[in-house]
Amino acid sequence: MIKLKGALIGCGFFASNHILAWKEINNVEIIAVCDLNIKKANLFKKRYKIKYSYDSITLMIEDLALDFVDVVTTMETHLNICKILSNYRISTSIQKPFSDNLVDAKKIVNLYKKNKTILMVHENFRWQTPIMKIKKLISSHKLGKPIYSKISFRHSNPVGYINQPYLYKLKKYLILDVGIHLYDLSRFFMGNAKNLFTVNQNTNKKFKGETNFTTLINHKDGGVSIVDASISSIKKPDRFAQTLISIECQNGSIDLDYNYKITLHKKNKKTFYSAKPINYKWISKPWDQIQESVVNTHKHFIKSLINNRIPDTSGKDNLRSLEMVFASYSSFYSNKNIKLKL
Ligand SMILES: NC(=O)c1ccc[n+]([C@@H]2O[C@H](COP(=O)([O-])OP(=O)(O)OC[C@H]3O[C@@H](n4cnc5c(N)ncnc54)[C@H](O)[C@@H]3O)[C@@H](O)[C@H]2O)c1
């Protein structure tokens, strides 16, 4: 079997999930890893039995014939990394948040457009098994046009942030880090957004930025969503890292509850489903559905490369979710409903 050859850039906290997820895919081999900190790159090379390690992206690209790269670095590094990769026309999958501002994100999209190169944002929430399942059920049960959605990510488990110390310093925290996923889900289920209104709270002084937010979204097709997240929601069992969703459509509704329990309501009848993530050896609670979705997201990227198709979460598509993020901050700062332009 011919395998696509890839490299991973950024050997930090989340990159282990990326490497282990790549190993689940038969027609792909990650042949190199790269980190500015060569010790980290060497450790990854050894731990995950990768052929090569580098501390320079340019050197790695010049040395190896790569079919793609997977970028797992934080947002402020993305523009510079993408300048190099797009210049070499290397198909790229890049972690969220795509950028810390919309201007740079647009620059990145234009670079890849100019060089006719595939760019996908690793927006993995819509590739979680329970979330894909409710999307399928809405369609197969002909629930019809969605009218309302509630998309919620609330927990109080520090495991959600202690491995990412850079989060404490951000003036913009939860909307940019988690809201980006949830806004993407609102678009996935309800279509693009027209305008939104956000209220933020800070309930944990370790963080500079907001630790809770609640957003009301008007969608272009007439639907309405409430999207909210919190790191101070005390429940037993703690809900990390499950997104709970309720969607009401013309002909029925569907709920995704804790522990992947799905209830579909139609014609005075309730039907129950379960949508547990695949239990790969390397996944564990409470990250299980997130870890599993990394495999599904990689698969979508590879399928897009092989078929030369634009990925569902292309850079261009992700601009709309990112625009919602920055509109949310504008809304909170100005106490106004913000119209979206894209
Ligand atoms: N989708 C998800 O579910 C999910 C979950 C957690 C984290 N993330 C995202 O993953 C990204 C990475 O997060 P993390 O916690 O692993 O970060 P991290 O800081 O632990 O790791 C990033 C690594 O990238 C390296 N790096 C930075 N610039 C580089 C460059 N130019 N060349 C080579 N290496 C470079 C750094 O040295 C560092 O080792 C973040 O954007 C974060 O939001 C996503």
The ligand as a Gaussian input file, in Angstrom:
#p B3LYP/6-31G(d) Opt

LIG

0 1
 N       -8.978000      20.619000      19.238000
 C       -8.817000      20.300000      20.504000
 O       -9.616000      19.573000      21.046000
 C       -7.626000      20.851000      21.249000
 C       -7.335000      20.463000      22.565000
 C       -6.183000      21.008000      23.175000
 C       -5.397000      21.908000      22.488000
 N       -5.750000      22.280000      21.211000
 C       -4.964000      23.264000      20.452000
 O       -3.726000      22.689000      20.045000
 C       -2.766000      23.737000      19.892000
 C       -1.490000      23.325000      20.601000
 O       -1.760000      23.271000      21.971000
 P       -0.739000      22.626000      23.024000
 O       -1.385000      22.730000      24.343000
 O       -0.274000      21.310000      22.517000
 O        0.456000      23.712000      22.932000
 P        1.932000      23.581000      23.530000
 O        2.365000      24.965000      23.852000
 O        1.982000      22.527000      24.588000
 O        2.765000      23.019000      22.277000
 C        3.054000      23.784000      21.150000
 C        4.449000      23.393000      20.661000
 O        4.684000      24.041000      19.405000
 C        6.050000      24.406000      19.349000
 N        6.212000      25.464000      18.326000
 C        5.788000      26.734000      18.363000
 N        6.139000      27.387000      17.240000
 C        6.798000      26.505000      16.466000
 C        7.434000      26.577000      15.196000
 N        7.450000      27.708000      14.489000
 N        8.043000      25.480000      14.706000
 C        8.050000      24.324000      15.414000
 N        7.475000      24.188000      16.640000
 C        6.858000      25.264000      17.161000
 C        6.381000      24.866000      20.759000
 O        7.763000      24.819000      21.004000
 C        5.590000      23.854000      21.596000
 O        6.374000      22.730000      21.970000
 C       -3.407000      25.004000      20.471000
 O       -3.785000      25.854000      19.419000
 C       -4.621000      24.505000      21.238000
 O       -5.711000      25.404000      21.224000
 C       -6.828000      21.761000      20.607000

